[in-house]
Amino acid sequence: MCSDTRLAYNISGVNLLPEQEKLAIYTRLLPQPLLDRFDLTPPFVDHQGNSLLILHCPAGSMDAELKLYHRVDADDPVLFGHISDTINGQVRMLLYVINDPDSPRFDVDHMPDGTPTIFGTNQRNLEAEIAAMQSGLAPGQIHRGLRMLGIAIQAFDRFVQSLGATMYFADPLYYHTAIMFEHHGFAYEKGRRFMERIQQGFAPGGDLLDKLDGSTPFRQPEAANSIRLRSWAIHDDLFGEPYTNVTMYKMIGRSFDIDTSSGCPW
């Protein structure tokens, strides 16, 4: 633990600590199997002394961003994390992504002119999204993942627990993310009825089936029976509005048995 737990029970408190203490705390977010895979060890520098870990957590901020690279010339980090405090001072996971840096890259995160898409939530690079979908990726993915979500969540649990907290919140950007969080024991603070309404809409006789009419590459009939393809259809404004207002939480040491997709396969 840090030297002053009175300050460090949330992100704002950690950000007030000396740099080395902040580093020691935030690196708890790094799953050991990920570090082992890429032979990464503290202080996370390569043989030439180049830093492979970028941590942005200034004093006075309620946020922290962490990027871990497997080599200094890599285009993308193997892990990107963005966390913050809620208005009540609890930890919130805004983004926590693990990439396979050796897999093909799909430029869904920026337009052809370089303008950021904010993971497709602000603008959409349709050509890149179609290629990503056809290659088996889900919305927002620029690389294939490493199938480490479970151990990543365990690392996040330990990080939150080390701050003396018993729960944390998460804002899934996409439908498939919420379903994966369900499978790892999360519950809904808000949005469960919306998720259940999605399931009803894609079930036999549901009102969303007629919208899977092939009018875009993301709205094919087979999307009804695939979490990943459902997520693409929803990302394609199937509801006429973005996927928002879903917030989840996880209790340390407790797993909720929630399945709003009724066992629909990936």
ZADO-1210 file (C-alpha; in nm, 4 decimals, padded with zeros to 6 digits):
<atoms>
<atom x="00.0000" y="00.0000" z="00.0000" code="MET" pos="1"/>
<atom x="00.1010" y="00.3609" z="-00.0382" code="CYS" pos="2"/>
<atom x="00.2316" y="00.5647" z="00.2503" code="SER" pos="3"/>
<atom x="-00.0869" y="00.7661" z="00.2979" code="ASP" pos="4"/>
<atom x="-00.4007" y="00.5576" z="00.2535" code="THR" pos="5"/>
<atom x="-00.6151" y="00.8535" z="00.3616" code="ARG" pos="6"/>
<atom x="-00.5249" y="01.0190" z="00.0319" code="LEU" pos="7"/>
<atom x="-00.5120" y="00.7138" z="-00.1879" code="ALA" pos="8"/>
<atom x="-00.8552" y="00.5549" z="-00.1558" code="TYR" pos="9"/>
<atom x="-00.9562" y="00.6928" z="-00.4974" code="ASN" pos="10"/>
<atom x="-00.7966" y="00.8231" z="-00.8175" code="ILE" pos="11"/>
<atom x="-00.7863" y="01.1852" z="-00.7032" code="SER" pos="12"/>
<atom x="-00.6067" y="01.0792" z="-00.3891" code="GLY" pos="13"/>
<atom x="-00.3532" y="00.8630" z="-00.5703" code="VAL" pos="14"/>
<atom x="-00.2772" y="01.1500" z="-00.8077" code="ASN" pos="15"/>
<atom x="-00.1653" y="01.3645" z="-00.5140" code="LEU" pos="16"/>
<atom x="00.1084" y="01.1199" z="-00.4174" code="LEU" pos="17"/>
<atom x="00.4759" y="01.1396" z="-00.5198" code="PRO" pos="18"/>
<atom x="00.5510" y="01.0088" z="-00.8680" code="GLU" pos="19"/>
<atom x="00.7135" y="00.6826" z="-00.7603" code="GLN" pos="20"/>
<atom x="00.4226" y="00.5972" z="-00.5328" code="GLU" pos="21"/>
<atom x="00.1735" y="00.6720" z="-00.8099" code="LYS" pos="22"/>
<atom x="00.3707" y="00.4483" z="-01.0428" code="LEU" pos="23"/>
<atom x="00.3766" y="00.1638" z="-00.7906" code="ALA" pos="24"/>
<atom x="-00.0004" y="00.1866" z="-00.7433" code="ILE" pos="25"/>
<atom x="-00.1074" y="00.2220" z="-01.1062" code="TYR" pos="26"/>
<atom x="00.1133" y="-00.0612" z="-01.2289" code="THR" pos="27"/>
<atom x="-00.1062" y="-00.2931" z="-01.0224" code="ARG" pos="28"/>
<atom x="-00.3445" y="-00.2606" z="-01.3169" code="LEU" pos="29"/>
<atom x="-00.1025" y="-00.4604" z="-01.5362" code="LEU" pos="30"/>
<atom x="-00.1916" y="-00.8322" z="-01.5473" code="PRO" pos="31"/>
<atom x="00.1142" y="-01.0471" z="-01.4820" code="GLN" pos="32"/>
<atom x="00.0375" y="-01.2939" z="-01.7662" code="PRO" pos="33"/>
<atom x="00.0424" y="-00.9994" z="-02.0086" code="LEU" pos="34"/>
<atom x="00.3814" y="-00.8884" z="-01.8768" code="LEU" pos="35"/>
<atom x="00.5107" y="-01.2454" z="-01.9015" code="ASP" pos="36"/>
<atom x="00.3921" y="-01.2794" z="-02.2610" code="ARG" pos="37"/>
<atom x="00.5967" y="-00.9802" z="-02.3746" code="PHE" pos="38"/>
<atom x="00.8805" y="-01.0203" z="-02.1224" code="ASP" pos="39"/>
<atom x="00.8058" y="-00.6850" z="-01.9581" code="LEU" pos="40"/>
<atom x="00.9306" y="-00.6059" z="-01.6080" code="THR" pos="41"/>
<atom x="00.9529" y="-00.2918" z="-01.3931" code="PRO" pos="42"/>
<atom x="01.0672" y="-00.0223" z="-01.4506" code="PRO" pos="43"/>
<atom x="00.9320" y="-00.0978" z="-01.8004" code="PHE" pos="44"/>
<atom x="01.2166" y="00.0315" z="-02.0125" code="VAL" pos="45"/>
<atom x="01.3846" y="-00.1421" z="-02.3067" code="ASP" pos="46"/>
<atom x="01.7552" y="-00.2240" z="-02.3386" code="HIS" pos="47"/>
<atom x="01.8231" y="00.1247" z="-02.4748" code="GLN" pos="48"/>
<atom x="01.6556" y="00.2914" z="-02.1779" code="GLY" pos="49"/>
<atom x="01.3375" y="00.3898" z="-02.3654" code="ASN" pos="50"/>
<atom x="01.0271" y="00.3967" z="-02.1488" code="SER" pos="51"/>
<atom x="00.7565" y="00.1491" z="-02.2505" code="LEU" pos="52"/>
<atom x="00.5051" y="00.2789" z="-01.9959" code="LEU" pos="53"/>
<atom x="00.3302" y="00.6130" z="-02.0307" code="ILE" pos="54"/>
<atom x="00.1345" y="00.7270" z="-01.7259" code="LEU" pos="55"/>
<atom x="-00.0683" y="01.0488" z="-01.7244" code="HIS" pos="56"/>
<atom x="-00.2057" y="01.1224" z="-01.3774" code="CYS" pos="57"/>
<atom x="-00.1360" y="01.4845" z="-01.2783" code="PRO" pos="58"/>
<atom x="-00.2051" y="01.6104" z="-00.9284" code="ALA" pos="59"/>
<atom x="-00.5464" y="01.7724" z="-00.9099" code="GLY" pos="60"/>
<atom x="-00.6936" y="01.5413" z="-01.1731" code="SER" pos="61"/>
<atom x="-00.9706" y="01.2867" z="-01.1179" code="MET" pos="62"/>
<atom x="-00.8413" y="01.0769" z="-01.4100" code="ASP" pos="63"/>
<atom x="-00.5491" y="00.8515" z="-01.4904" code="ALA" pos="64"/>
<atom x="-00.4405" y="00.7132" z="-01.8270" code="GLU" pos="65"/>
<atom x="-00.1949" y="00.4302" z="-01.8687" code="LEU" pos="66"/>
<atom x="-00.0344" y="00.2987" z="-02.1898" code="LYS" pos="67"/>
<atom x="00.1984" y="00.0005" z="-02.1941" code="LEU" pos="68"/>
<atom x="00.3953" y="-00.0815" z="-02.5117" code="TYR" pos="69"/>
<atom x="00.5764" y="-00.4060" z="-02.5893" code="HIS" pos="70"/>
<atom x="00.8407" y="-00.2125" z="-02.7843" code="ARG" pos="71"/>
<atom x="00.9176" y="00.1569" z="-02.8219" code="VAL" pos="72"/>
<atom x="00.8413" y="00.1726" z="-03.1969" code="ASP" pos="73"/>
<atom x="00.5019" y="00.0018" z="-03.1701" code="ALA" pos="74"/>
<atom x="00.2092" y="00.1949" z="-03.3167" code="ASP" pos="75"/>
<atom x="-00.0310" y="00.0873" z="-03.0437" code="ASP" pos="76"/>
<atom x="00.0002" y="-00.0133" z="-02.6776" code="PRO" pos="77"/>
<atom x="-00.0647" y="-00.3691" z="-02.5668" code="VAL" pos="78"/>
<atom x="-00.2697" y="-00.2223" z="-02.2825" code="LEU" pos="79"/>
<atom x="-00.4532" y="00.1071" z="-02.2588" code="PHE" pos="80"/>
<atom x="-00.6389" y="00.2033" z="-01.9448" code="GLY" pos="81"/>
<atom x="-00.8416" y="00.5119" z="-01.8611" code="HIS" pos="82"/>
<atom x="-00.9905" y="00.5322" z="-01.5129" code="ILE" pos="83"/>
<atom x="-01.1501" y="00.8088" z="-01.3107" code="SER" pos="84"/>
<atom x="-01.3455" y="00.8893" z="-00.9975" code="ASP" pos="85"/>
<atom x="-01.7229" y="00.8977" z="-00.9903" code="THR" pos="86"/>
<atom x="-01.8877" y="01.2045" z="-00.8393" code="ILE" pos="87"/>
<atom x="-01.8965" y="01.0060" z="-00.5144" code="ASN" pos="88"/>
<atom x="-01.5242" y="00.9341" z="-00.5250" code="GLY" pos="89"/>
<atom x="-01.5496" y="00.5704" z="-00.6332" code="GLN" pos="90"/>
<atom x="-01.3360" y="00.4184" z="-00.9066" code="VAL" pos="91"/>
<atom x="-01.4791" y="00.4089" z="-01.2595" code="ARG" pos="92"/>
<atom x="-01.3327" y="00.2075" z="-01.5474" code="MET" pos="93"/>
<atom x="-01.3784" y="00.4176" z="-01.8592" code="LEU" pos="94"/>
<atom x="-01.1650" y="00.2089" z="-02.0924" code="LEU" pos="95"/>
<atom x="-00.9428" y="-00.0950" z="-02.0415" code="TYR" pos="96"/>
<atom x="-00.8165" y="-00.2507" z="-02.3633" code="VAL" pos="97"/>
<atom x="-00.5650" y="-00.5275" z="-02.4287" code="ILE" pos="98"/>
<atom x="-00.4432" y="-00.5613" z="-02.7882" code="ASN" pos="99"/>
<atom x="-00.2561" y="-00.8268" z="-02.9796" code="ASP" pos="100"/>
<atom x="00.0024" y="-00.5932" z="-03.1357" code="PRO" pos="101"/>
<atom x="00.1119" y="-00.8561" z="-03.3887" code="ASP" pos="102"/>
<atom x="-00.2355" y="-00.8912" z="-03.5397" code="SER" pos="103"/>
<atom x="-00.3580" y="-00.6835" z="-03.8374" code="PRO" pos="104"/>
<atom x="-00.4574" y="-00.3241" z="-03.7578" code="ARG" pos="105"/>
<atom x="-00.7923" y="-00.1778" z="-03.8606" code="PHE" pos="106"/>
<atom x="-00.8120" y="00.2014" z="-03.8610" code="ASP" pos="107"/>
<atom x="-01.1537" y="00.2301" z="-03.6997" code="VAL" pos="108"/>
<atom x="-01.0082" y="00.4844" z="-03.4561" code="ASP" pos="109"/>
<atom x="-00.9428" y="00.7519" z="-03.7172" code="HIS" pos="110"/>
<atom x="-01.0743" y="00.8766" z="-04.0486" code="MET" pos="111"/>
<atom x="-00.8664" y="00.8551" z="-04.3680" code="PRO" pos="112"/>
<atom x="-00.7531" y="01.2154" z="-04.3080" code="ASP" pos="113"/>
<atom x="-00.6364" y="01.1273" z="-03.9563" code="GLY" pos="114"/>
<atom x="-00.9297" y="01.2786" z="-03.7653" code="THR" pos="115"/>
<atom x="-00.9974" y="01.0701" z="-03.4506" code="PRO" pos="116"/>
<atom x="-01.3287" y="00.8837" z="-03.4466" code="THR" pos="117"/>
<atom x="-01.3260" y="00.8349" z="-03.0668" code="ILE" pos="118"/>
<atom x="-01.3562" y="00.4597" z="-03.1290" code="PHE" pos="119"/>
<atom x="-01.6353" y="00.5161" z="-03.3773" code="GLY" pos="120"/>
<atom x="-01.8558" y="00.7071" z="-03.1342" code="THR" pos="121"/>
<atom x="-01.7944" y="01.0495" z="-03.2904" code="ASN" pos="122"/>
<atom x="-01.7324" y="00.9628" z="-03.6561" code="GLN" pos="123"/>
<atom x="-01.7095" y="00.6303" z="-03.8379" code="ARG" pos="124"/>
<atom x="-01.4487" y="00.5036" z="-04.0800" code="ASN" pos="125"/>
<atom x="-01.6906" y="00.2716" z="-04.2578" code="LEU" pos="126"/>
<atom x="-01.4371" y="00.1029" z="-04.4822" code="GLU" pos="127"/>
<atom x="-01.2195" y="00.0123" z="-04.1837" code="ALA" pos="128"/>
<atom x="-01.5206" y="-00.0987" z="-03.9803" code="GLU" pos="129"/>
<atom x="-01.6429" y="-00.3308" z="-04.2543" code="ILE" pos="130"/>
<atom x="-01.2968" y="-00.4859" z="-04.2837" code="ALA" pos="131"/>
<atom x="-01.2749" y="-00.5275" z="-03.9055" code="ALA" pos="132"/>
<atom x="-01.6191" y="-00.6888" z="-03.8864" code="MET" pos="133"/>
<atom x="-01.5408" y="-00.9279" z="-04.1713" code="GLN" pos="134"/>
<atom x="-01.2189" y="-01.0254" z="-03.9938" code="SER" pos="135"/>
<atom x="-01.4025" y="-01.1249" z="-03.6767" code="GLY" pos="136"/>
<atom x="-01.3489" y="-00.8122" z="-03.4669" code="LEU" pos="137"/>
<atom x="-01.6134" y="-00.6314" z="-03.2630" code="ALA" pos="138"/>
<atom x="-01.6938" y="-00.2581" z="-03.2711" code="PRO" pos="139"/>
<atom x="-01.4121" y="-00.0398" z="-03.1409" code="GLY" pos="140"/>
<atom x="-01.1379" y="-00.2984" z="-03.1867" code="GLN" pos="141"/>
<atom x="-00.8320" y="-00.1865" z="-03.3820" code="ILE" pos="142"/>
<atom x="-00.6527" y="-00.5178" z="-03.3226" code="HIS" pos="143"/>
<atom x="-00.7584" y="-00.8645" z="-03.2257" code="ARG" pos="144"/>
<atom x="-00.7542" y="-00.9127" z="-02.8495" code="GLY" pos="145"/>
<atom x="-00.5367" y="-01.1511" z="-02.6488" code="LEU" pos="146"/>
<atom x="-00.8237" y="-01.3322" z="-02.4730" code="ARG" pos="147"/>
<atom x="-00.7112" y="-01.1957" z="-02.1384" code="MET" pos="148"/>
<atom x="-01.0268" y="-01.0184" z="-02.0236" code="LEU" pos="149"/>
<atom x="-01.0713" y="-01.2488" z="-01.7248" code="GLY" pos="150"/>
<atom x="-00.7220" y="-01.1957" z="-01.5877" code="ILE" pos="151"/>
<atom x="-00.7443" y="-00.8256" z="-01.6691" code="ALA" pos="152"/>
<atom x="-01.0580" y="-00.7947" z="-01.4559" code="ILE" pos="153"/>
<atom x="-00.8848" y="-00.9885" z="-01.1776" code="GLN" pos="154"/>
<atom x="-00.5997" y="-00.7363" z="-01.1915" code="ALA" pos="155"/>
<atom x="-00.8486" y="-00.4502" z="-01.1809" code="PHE" pos="156"/>
<atom x="-01.0207" y="-00.6119" z="-00.8814" code="ASP" pos="157"/>
<atom x="-00.6899" y="-00.6311" z="-00.6967" code="ARG" pos="158"/>
<atom x="-00.6085" y="-00.2703" z="-00.7841" code="PHE" pos="159"/>
<atom x="-00.9409" y="-00.1453" z="-00.6490" code="VAL" pos="160"/>
<atom x="-00.9157" y="-00.3645" z="-00.3406" code="GLN" pos="161"/>
<atom x="-00.5657" y="-00.2298" z="-00.2704" code="SER" pos="162"/>
<atom x="-00.7205" y="00.1171" z="-00.2421" code="LEU" pos="163"/>
<atom x="-00.9532" y="-00.0104" z="00.0285" code="GLY" pos="164"/>
<atom x="-01.2619" y="-00.0085" z="-00.1942" code="ALA" pos="165"/>
<atom x="-01.5146" y="-00.2906" z="-00.2269" code="THR" pos="166"/>
<atom x="-01.6674" y="-00.2053" z="-00.5650" code="MET" pos="167"/>
<atom x="-01.6097" y="-00.0121" z="-00.8865" code="TYR" pos="168"/>
<atom x="-01.8069" y="00.1032" z="-01.1871" code="PHE" pos="169"/>
<atom x="-01.7667" y="00.0574" z="-01.5613" code="ALA" pos="170"/>
<atom x="-01.9167" y="00.2277" z="-01.8662" code="ASP" pos="171"/>
<atom x="-01.9347" y="-00.0226" z="-02.1541" code="PRO" pos="172"/>
<atom x="-01.9047" y="00.1618" z="-02.4853" code="LEU" pos="173"/>
<atom x="-02.0679" y="-00.1189" z="-02.6807" code="TYR" pos="174"/>
<atom x="-02.3353" y="-00.3866" z="-02.6430" code="TYR" pos="175"/>
<atom x="-02.0859" y="-00.6734" z="-02.6617" code="HIS" pos="176"/>
<atom x="-01.8745" y="-00.5174" z="-02.3870" code="THR" pos="177"/>
<atom x="-02.1688" y="-00.5157" z="-02.1484" code="ALA" pos="178"/>
<atom x="-02.2390" y="-00.8818" z="-02.2263" code="ILE" pos="179"/>
<atom x="-01.8765" y="-00.9753" z="-02.1575" code="MET" pos="180"/>
<atom x="-01.8897" y="-00.7843" z="-01.8288" code="PHE" pos="181"/>
<atom x="-02.2033" y="-00.9805" z="-01.7367" code="GLU" pos="182"/>
<atom x="-02.0077" y="-01.3030" z="-01.7910" code="HIS" pos="183"/>
<atom x="-01.7433" y="-01.1788" z="-01.5469" code="HIS" pos="184"/>
<atom x="-01.9803" y="-01.0998" z="-01.2617" code="GLY" pos="185"/>
<atom x="-02.0838" y="-00.7383" z="-01.3214" code="PHE" pos="186"/>
<atom x="-02.4315" y="-00.6043" z="-01.2474" code="ALA" pos="187"/>
<atom x="-02.6178" y="-00.3019" z="-01.3825" code="TYR" pos="188"/>
<atom x="-02.6463" y="00.0331" z="-01.2103" code="GLU" pos="189"/>
<atom x="-02.8555" y="00.1477" z="-01.5049" code="LYS" pos="190"/>
<atom x="-02.9383" y="00.0074" z="-01.8462" code="GLY" pos="191"/>
<atom x="-03.0522" y="-00.3466" z="-01.7626" code="ARG" pos="192"/>
<atom x="-03.4008" y="-00.2879" z="-01.9021" code="ARG" pos="193"/>
<atom x="-03.2452" y="-00.1533" z="-02.2206" code="PHE" pos="194"/>
<atom x="-03.0305" y="-00.4668" z="-02.2499" code="MET" pos="195"/>
<atom x="-03.3345" y="-00.6883" z="-02.1937" code="GLU" pos="196"/>
<atom x="-03.5261" y="-00.4885" z="-02.4532" code="ARG" pos="197"/>
<atom x="-03.2443" y="-00.5607" z="-02.7027" code="ILE" pos="198"/>
<atom x="-03.2764" y="-00.9324" z="-02.6330" code="GLN" pos="199"/>
<atom x="-03.6519" y="-00.9191" z="-02.6851" code="GLN" pos="200"/>
<atom x="-03.6054" y="-00.7286" z="-03.0085" code="GLY" pos="201"/>
<atom x="-03.3702" y="-00.9902" z="-03.1520" code="PHE" pos="202"/>
<atom x="-03.5701" y="-01.2909" z="-03.0264" code="ALA" pos="203"/>
<atom x="-03.8091" y="-01.4734" z="-03.2639" code="PRO" pos="204"/>
<atom x="-04.0909" y="-01.2322" z="-03.3478" code="GLY" pos="205"/>
<atom x="-03.8947" y="-00.9355" z="-03.2125" code="GLY" pos="206"/>
<atom x="-03.9318" y="-00.5895" z="-03.3602" code="ASP" pos="207"/>
<atom x="-03.5601" y="-00.5543" z="-03.4413" code="LEU" pos="208"/>
<atom x="-03.5532" y="-00.8455" z="-03.6847" code="LEU" pos="209"/>
<atom x="-03.7117" y="-00.6457" z="-03.9669" code="ASP" pos="210"/>
<atom x="-03.4322" y="-00.3909" z="-03.9313" code="LYS" pos="211"/>
<atom x="-03.1751" y="-00.6578" z="-04.0127" code="LEU" pos="212"/>
<atom x="-03.2636" y="-00.6075" z="-04.3754" code="ASP" pos="213"/>
<atom x="-02.9223" y="-00.5955" z="-04.5384" code="GLY" pos="214"/>
<atom x="-02.9535" y="-00.2220" z="-04.6011" code="SER" pos="215"/>
<atom x="-02.5950" y="-00.1838" z="-04.4731" code="THR" pos="216"/>
<atom x="-02.3181" y="-00.4428" z="-04.4287" code="PRO" pos="217"/>
<atom x="-02.3794" y="-00.4270" z="-04.0526" code="PHE" pos="218"/>
<atom x="-02.7488" y="-00.5182" z="-04.0688" code="ARG" pos="219"/>
<atom x="-02.7515" y="-00.8747" z="-04.1927" code="GLN" pos="220"/>
<atom x="-03.0182" y="-01.1222" z="-04.0703" code="PRO" pos="221"/>
<atom x="-02.7558" y="-01.3459" z="-03.9036" code="GLU" pos="222"/>
<atom x="-02.6805" y="-01.0639" z="-03.6585" code="ALA" pos="223"/>
<atom x="-02.9836" y="-01.1701" z="-03.4523" code="ALA" pos="224"/>
<atom x="-02.7978" y="-01.4799" z="-03.3339" code="ASN" pos="225"/>
<atom x="-02.4527" y="-01.3378" z="-03.2638" code="SER" pos="226"/>
<atom x="-02.3438" y="-01.1087" z="-02.9813" code="ILE" pos="227"/>
<atom x="-02.0644" y="-00.9650" z="-03.1942" code="ARG" pos="228"/>
<atom x="-02.2850" y="-00.8992" z="-03.4964" code="LEU" pos="229"/>
<atom x="-02.5659" y="-00.7620" z="-03.2812" code="ARG" pos="230"/>
<atom x="-02.3134" y="-00.5158" z="-03.1445" code="SER" pos="231"/>
<atom x="-02.2186" y="-00.4071" z="-03.4975" code="TRP" pos="232"/>
<atom x="-02.5841" y="-00.3586" z="-03.5901" code="ALA" pos="233"/>
<atom x="-02.6470" y="-00.1508" z="-03.2758" code="ILE" pos="234"/>
<atom x="-02.3288" y="00.0474" z="-03.3451" code="HIS" pos="235"/>
<atom x="-02.4780" y="00.1107" z="-03.6915" code="ASP" pos="236"/>
<atom x="-02.7621" y="00.3110" z="-03.5272" code="ASP" pos="237"/>
<atom x="-03.0149" y="00.0295" z="-03.5427" code="LEU" pos="238"/>
<atom x="-03.2096" y="00.2145" z="-03.2725" code="PHE" pos="239"/>
<atom x="-03.1623" y="00.5528" z="-03.4371" code="GLY" pos="240"/>
<atom x="-02.9505" y="00.6598" z="-03.1408" code="GLU" pos="241"/>
<atom x="-02.6079" y="00.5681" z="-02.9988" code="PRO" pos="242"/>
<atom x="-02.5558" y="00.2974" z="-02.7406" code="TYR" pos="243"/>
<atom x="-02.5345" y="00.5028" z="-02.4203" code="THR" pos="244"/>
<atom x="-02.6645" y="00.5268" z="-02.0652" code="ASN" pos="245"/>
<atom x="-02.5487" y="00.1811" z="-01.9602" code="VAL" pos="246"/>
<atom x="-02.3456" y="00.1719" z="-01.6390" code="THR" pos="247"/>
<atom x="-02.2318" y="-00.1423" z="-01.4602" code="MET" pos="248"/>
<atom x="-02.0622" y="-00.2198" z="-01.1317" code="TYR" pos="249"/>
<atom x="-01.8636" y="-00.5016" z="-00.9794" code="LYS" pos="250"/>
<atom x="-01.8434" y="-00.6021" z="-00.6170" code="MET" pos="251"/>
<atom x="-01.5059" y="-00.7393" z="-00.5088" code="ILE" pos="252"/>
<atom x="-01.5430" y="-01.1056" z="-00.4195" code="GLY" pos="253"/>
<atom x="-01.8988" y="-01.1350" z="-00.5497" code="ARG" pos="254"/>
<atom x="-02.0270" y="-01.2429" z="-00.8896" code="SER" pos="255"/>
<atom x="-02.3771" y="-01.1576" z="-01.0111" code="PHE" pos="256"/>
<atom x="-02.5565" y="-01.4139" z="-01.2248" code="ASP" pos="257"/>
<atom x="-02.6905" y="-01.1911" z="-01.5017" code="ILE" pos="258"/>
<atom x="-02.7514" y="-01.2970" z="-01.8626" code="ASP" pos="259"/>
<atom x="-02.9529" y="-01.0499" z="-02.0661" code="THR" pos="260"/>
<atom x="-02.8665" y="-01.2252" z="-02.3943" code="SER" pos="261"/>
<atom x="-03.0172" y="-01.5657" z="-02.3009" code="SER" pos="262"/>
<atom x="-02.7083" y="-01.7575" z="-02.3987" code="GLY" pos="263"/>
<atom x="-02.6734" y="-01.6081" z="-02.7466" code="CYS" pos="264"/>
<atom x="-02.3353" y="-01.7208" z="-02.8899" code="PRO" pos="265"/>
<atom x="-02.0544" y="-01.4816" z="-02.9643" code="TRP" pos="266"/>
</atoms>
